[in-house]
Amino acid sequence: MGMSLDNDILLVSTRSMDEYRERVAYHLRTFPDFYDHNGRDNRDVEIMSQNLRVVTFADGELEVEAPFTVRDKDVFLIAGSSRNQAGINQNECKMELYHAIDCIKRGTPRRITVIEPYFSPSRSDRTTRRNSVGFWVHTKILSNLGADTILTYQLHSDKSKTAIDPTICHMEDIPAVPMMMEYITREIIKSEEYWQQIRSKWVFCSVDAGGEGMARSYAQAFQAPLIIAHKQRDYAHTNTIKQINILSDTDITGRDVWIVDDMIDTGGSIVALITELNRRDVASVNIAAIHPVLSGPAVERLKDLHHSKMLRELLILDTVNLTQDVLDALPFLRVVSSSKQTAEIIMGIHENMSLSPFFDDFSVQKYFRNPPLE
């Protein structure tokens, strides 16, 4: 059977996400279950992974070129504007993304889906004074340049995407918490018997009141107690915590505490919370955070917490590139891969399938009784 042009998947990326793109391409090419549901074999879909060409001129301006055809292709552009191996700063990453969309759009593709695993302006999603709103600015540019869909993992606030006009561009905010839960279940708990033993010894803790919903979802999935931290910020100093209080009647003495959050930025909240938890004689403290932003002093803070025996393990997702110096500094770090799920989502979008399974709640019991196929 010959391949039709409109059945081609074209993966491209900005330079900051080239390695991530190749991991996604590997999964698309090697997992036959992506194709079985329609009774087709993988020869019916051609997976192409290509490098865009970036030219920087003497005056600092840049252009992006696609040295290949994109006509009638289903294009998935993977981008990120945080820390990266190439050392490209955040603003240049964004400008490269904008030029990449314009370049691709001019080649008349069938569809453009922009994938930003970590949506860096997600915390700038409202105006409280005379300020710009980074989330609105970024999504407005992406949609106006020609992105049909924007896909990301775990926005800071699920209300943010209401700022996007769905008649122009659609946004898919895929929950990342189930990936973390599955990793904890598969790699740390490992058996239903052990889960029954430890679930009364574990406690899940939010970093602040705003993270209660996420912490509650972990507590419900693992059938473990929940505690809530309430932090008072020092608004005279950026990213500074004045005091943290634990809001719970649960006795956490001798228990293993899991702090869960959507990201770690400077680590200020984490340091204050872990210090308070250790004052209460917990057995251990672990962190499960989605996006490893790790700005400024974060790496040193986490390293110091581990060396002082106040932090045991740190689980993060690979939505932000981890440079080798970060990996070397944090040997207790566990990286949970999202590239396989990204590949599954890409095939789902390509075949116009429902993405609702990616929004399902995770169940430890269901996992052990019906383990997923590897």
KOLVO-949867 format. One record per residue (C-alpha): residue in three letters; y, z, x. Coordinates in steps of 0.1 Angstrom, whole numbers, plus 5000, padded with zeros to 4 digits. Example, Ala and Ser with C-alpha at 12.3 -4.5 7.8 and 13.67 -1.06 7.14 Angstrom:
<nodes>
   residu      v      w      u
      ALA   4955   5078   5123
      SER   4989   5071   5137
</nodes>
This chain:
<nodes>
   residu      v      w      u
      MET   5000   5000   5000
      GLY   5034   4991   5014
      MET   5062   5016   5016
      SER   5093   5011   4995
      LEU   5127   5019   5011
      ASP   5136   5044   4984
      ASN   5105   5065   4992
      ASP   5118   5072   5028
      ILE   5129   5106   5038
      LEU   5155   5107   5066
      LEU   5161   5139   5084
      VAL   5193   5143   5105
      SER   5212   5173   5118
      THR   5243   5183   5135
      ARG   5238   5192   5172
      SER   5236   5230   5164
      MET   5205   5225   5143
      ASP   5185   5198   5162
      GLU   5156   5222   5170
      TYR   5154   5235   5134
      ARG   5153   5199   5122
      GLU   5124   5191   5144
      ARG   5104   5221   5132
      VAL   5110   5210   5096
      ALA   5100   5174   5104
      TYR   5068   5188   5120
      HIS   5058   5205   5087
      LEU   5067   5175   5066
      ARG   5044   5153   5087
      THR   5014   5177   5090
      PHE   5010   5195   5057
      PRO   4990   5173   5033
      ASP   4995   5197   5004
      PHE   5031   5182   5000
      TYR   5015   5150   4988
      ASP   4984   5161   4969
      HIS   5001   5170   4936
      ASN   5007   5133   4928
      GLY   4974   5121   4941
      ARG   4990   5102   4969
      ASP   4983   5104   5006
      ASN   5010   5109   5032
      ARG   5012   5072   5041
      ASP   5032   5066   5010
      VAL   5061   5087   5023
      GLU   5077   5079   5057
      ILE   5093   5109   5074
      MET   5120   5099   5098
      SER   5138   5124   5121
      GLN   5168   5110   5139
      ASN   5197   5121   5161
      LEU   5232   5114   5152
      ARG   5256   5103   5180
      VAL   5287   5125   5185
      VAL   5316   5111   5206
      THR   5344   5134   5217
      PHE   5376   5117   5228
      ALA   5400   5129   5256
      ASP   5424   5143   5230
      GLY   5397   5164   5214
      GLU   5391   5142   5183
      LEU   5355   5134   5175
      GLU   5335   5107   5157
      VAL   5299   5108   5145
      GLU   5278   5076   5144
      ALA   5244   5069   5129
      PRO   5227   5044   5153
      PHE   5201   5036   5126
      THR   5201   5024   5090
      VAL   5206   5049   5062
      ARG   5207   5024   5034
      ASP   5187   5035   5003
      LYS   5173   5065   5022
      ASP   5170   5100   5008
      VAL   5190   5118   5035
      PHE   5187   5155   5043
      LEU   5214   5166   5067
      ILE   5207   5200   5083
      ALA   5237   5218   5096
      GLY   5249   5252   5108
      SER   5282   5265   5122
      SER   5271   5298   5138
      ARG   5257   5306   5173
      ASN   5237   5277   5188
      GLN   5220   5267   5220
      ALA   5246   5239   5225
      GLY   5274   5264   5227
      ILE   5295   5246   5201
      ASN   5321   5268   5184
      GLN   5321   5273   5147
      ASN   5351   5251   5138
      GLU   5338   5222   5159
      CYS   5304   5226   5141
      LYS   5321   5223   5107
      MET   5342   5193   5118
      GLU   5310   5176   5131
      LEU   5293   5182   5097
      TYR   5323   5167   5078
      HIS   5322   5136   5100
      ALA   5284   5133   5097
      ILE   5286   5132   5059
      ASP   5314   5106   5060
      CYS   5294   5085   5085
      ILE   5262   5087   5064
      LYS   5280   5080   5031
      ARG   5295   5048   5045
      GLY   5259   5036   5051
      THR   5251   5037   5014
      PRO   5222   5061   5013
      ARG   5204   5069   4980
      ARG   5213   5106   4982
      ILE   5227   5131   5006
      THR   5214   5167   5006
      VAL   5232   5190   5030
      ILE   5211   5220   5041
      GLU   5229   5249   5057
      PRO   5202   5277   5060
      TYR   5230   5302   5067
      PHE   5262   5294   5048
      SER   5287   5309   5072
      PRO   5318   5310   5049
      SER   5298   5328   5021
      ARG   5317   5361   5025
      SER   5350   5344   5020
      ASP   5345   5338   4983
      ARG   5374   5353   4965
      THR   5412   5358   4968
      THR   5425   5393   4967
      ARG   5458   5387   4984
      ARG   5476   5356   4996
      ASN   5446   5343   5014
      SER   5425   5311   5016
      VAL   5390   5311   5003
      GLY   5366   5298   5030
      PHE   5337   5292   5006
      TRP   5358   5271   4983
      VAL   5374   5251   5011
      HIS   5340   5243   5027
      THR   5322   5233   4996
      LYS   5351   5213   4983
      ILE   5351   5192   5015
      LEU   5314   5187   5014
      SER   5313   5176   4978
      ASN   5344   5154   4981
      LEU   5330   5137   5012
      GLY   5298   5127   4993
      ALA   5272   5155   4994
      ASP   5251   5153   4962
      THR   5234   5187   4968
      ILE   5241   5217   4990
      LEU   5211   5239   4998
      THR   5212   5273   5015
      TYR   5193   5305   5017
      GLN   5205   5338   5003
      LEU   5243   5336   4997
      HIS   5262   5368   5002
      SER   5270   5368   4965
      ASP   5251   5348   4939
      LYS   5283   5343   4920
      SER   5299   5322   4947
      LYS   5283   5290   4937
      THR   5301   5290   4904
      ALA   5331   5277   4924
      ILE   5314   5243   4927
      ASP   5319   5217   4900
      PRO   5282   5207   4891
      THR   5294   5173   4878
      ILE   5302   5164   4914
      CYS   5278   5184   4935
      HIS   5249   5208   4929
      MET   5242   5239   4949
      GLU   5208   5254   4954
      ASP   5209   5290   4966
      ILE   5173   5298   4974
      PRO   5162   5335   4977
      ALA   5150   5343   5012
      VAL   5138   5378   5004
      PRO   5103   5366   4993
      MET   5098   5351   5028
      MET   5106   5384   5044
      MET   5083   5402   5019
      GLU   5054   5378   5026
      TYR   5058   5383   5064
      ILE   5058   5421   5061
      THR   5027   5419   5039
      ARG   5008   5394   5061
      GLU   5018   5406   5096
      ILE   5024   5443   5092
      ILE   5005   5456   5062
      LYS   4976   5430   5065
      SER   4953   5445   5039
      GLU   4954   5459   5004
      GLU   4937   5491   5015
      TYR   4964   5498   5041
      TRP   4991   5490   5016
      GLN   4977   5517   4993
      GLN   4979   5541   5022
      ILE   5014   5535   5033
      ARG   5034   5527   5002
      SER   5040   5563   4995
      LYS   5052   5568   5031
      TRP   5076   5539   5032
      VAL   5112   5540   5018
      PHE   5135   5511   5013
      CYS   5172   5516   5019
      SER   5203   5495   5012
      VAL   5231   5494   5036
      ASP   5257   5499   5008
      ALA   5260   5501   4971
      GLY   5264   5463   4969
      GLY   5229   5458   4985
      GLU   5212   5480   4959
      GLY   5197   5450   4940
      MET   5180   5436   4972
      ALA   5167   5470   4982
      ARG   5154   5476   4947
      SER   5135   5443   4948
      TYR   5118   5454   4980
      ALA   5110   5488   4965
      GLN   5095   5472   4934
      ALA   5075   5446   4953
      PHE   5059   5473   4976
      GLN   5059   5500   4950
      ALA   5078   5523   4973
      PRO   5107   5547   4968
      LEU   5143   5535   4970
      ILE   5174   5552   4985
      ILE   5210   5539   4984
      ALA   5236   5542   5012
      HIS   5272   5545   5003
      LYS   5296   5536   5031
      GLN   5333   5544   5033
      ARG   5352   5518   5054
      ASP   5381   5524   5076
      TYR   5404   5497   5064
      ALA   5428   5503   5092
      HIS   5402   5487   5116
      THR   5381   5456   5109
      ASN   5343   5462   5106
      THR   5347   5500   5110
      ILE   5328   5526   5090
      LYS   5343   5560   5084
      GLN   5314   5577   5068
      ILE   5280   5570   5052
      ASN   5263   5590   5025
      ILE   5227   5587   5013
      LEU   5225   5587   4975
      SER   5190   5598   4966
      ASP   5170   5628   4956
      THR   5140   5615   4976
      ASP   5129   5636   5005
      ILE   5128   5611   5034
      THR   5116   5636   5061
      GLY   5087   5621   5080
      ARG   5089   5587   5062
      ASP   5092   5552   5075
      VAL   5125   5537   5064
      TRP   5131   5500   5059
      ILE   5168   5491   5059
      VAL   5173   5458   5041
      ASP   5203   5435   5040
      ASP   5213   5399   5037
      MET   5227   5398   5072
      ILE   5236   5417   5104
      ASP   5271   5409   5117
      THR   5286   5433   5142
      GLY   5260   5460   5134
      GLY   5286   5487   5127
      SER   5271   5496   5093
      ILE   5236   5496   5107
      VAL   5245   5520   5136
      ALA   5262   5545   5112
      LEU   5233   5543   5087
      ILE   5206   5547   5113
      THR   5224   5576   5129
      GLU   5225   5593   5095
      LEU   5189   5586   5087
      ASN   5177   5600   5121
      ARG   5196   5632   5113
      ARG   5173   5636   5084
      ASP   5141   5635   5106
      VAL   5126   5602   5094
      ALA   5095   5590   5111
      SER   5109   5556   5120
      VAL   5136   5531   5110
      ASN   5130   5494   5107
      ILE   5154   5466   5096
      ALA   5147   5435   5076
      ALA   5178   5413   5075
      ILE   5180   5377   5064
      HIS   5207   5362   5086
      PRO   5210   5372   5123
      VAL   5248   5366   5127
      LEU   5249   5392   5155
      SER   5286   5389   5163
      GLY   5305   5408   5191
      PRO   5288   5441   5200
      ALA   5258   5437   5177
      VAL   5231   5429   5203
      GLU   5241   5458   5225
      ARG   5243   5481   5196
      LEU   5208   5471   5184
      LYS   5194   5474   5220
      ASP   5209   5509   5224
      LEU   5194   5520   5190
      HIS   5159   5508   5201
      HIS   5162   5524   5236
      SER   5172   5557   5221
      LYS   5141   5555   5198
      MET   5162   5554   5166
      LEU   5152   5518   5157
      ARG   5116   5505   5159
      GLU   5115   5469   5147
      LEU   5140   5443   5135
      LEU   5129   5414   5113
      ILE   5152   5385   5108
      LEU   5150   5349   5095
      ASP   5156   5319   5117
      THR   5186   5307   5097
      VAL   5209   5313   5127
      ASN   5199   5300   5161
      LEU   5188   5327   5185
      THR   5197   5319   5221
      GLN   5174   5329   5249
      ASP   5197   5357   5261
      VAL   5195   5373   5226
      LEU   5157   5371   5225
      ASP   5155   5386   5260
      ALA   5178   5415   5251
      LEU   5159   5423   5219
      PRO   5121   5422   5226
      PHE   5115   5442   5195
      LEU   5128   5414   5173
      ARG   5104   5396   5150
      VAL   5116   5361   5138
      VAL   5104   5349   5104
      SER   5103   5311   5102
      SER   5119   5294   5072
      SER   5112   5258   5084
      LYS   5080   5254   5065
      GLN   5096   5265   5032
      THR   5126   5242   5040
      ALA   5101   5213   5043
      GLU   5085   5222   5010
      ILE   5119   5223   4993
      ILE   5128   5189   5008
      MET   5097   5173   4995
      GLY   5103   5189   4961
      ILE   5138   5175   4959
      HIS   5126   5141   4971
      GLU   5100   5140   4944
      ASN   5123   5154   4917
      MET   5102   5184   4912
      SER   5113   5218   4899
      LEU   5123   5243   4925
      SER   5116   5272   4902
      PRO   5086   5285   4922
      PHE   5109   5293   4951
      PHE   5128   5317   4928
      ASP   5097   5337   4917
      ASP   5094   5374   4926
      PHE   5070   5383   4953
      SER   5040   5405   4945
      VAL   5020   5423   4972
      GLN   4990   5427   4948
      LYS   4990   5390   4939
      TYR   4993   5381   4976
      PHE   4961   5400   4986
      ARG   4941   5389   4956
      ASN   4952   5352   4959
      PRO   4963   5347   4995
      PRO   4982   5314   5001
      LEU   4966   5286   5019
      GLU   4978   5282   5055
</nodes>
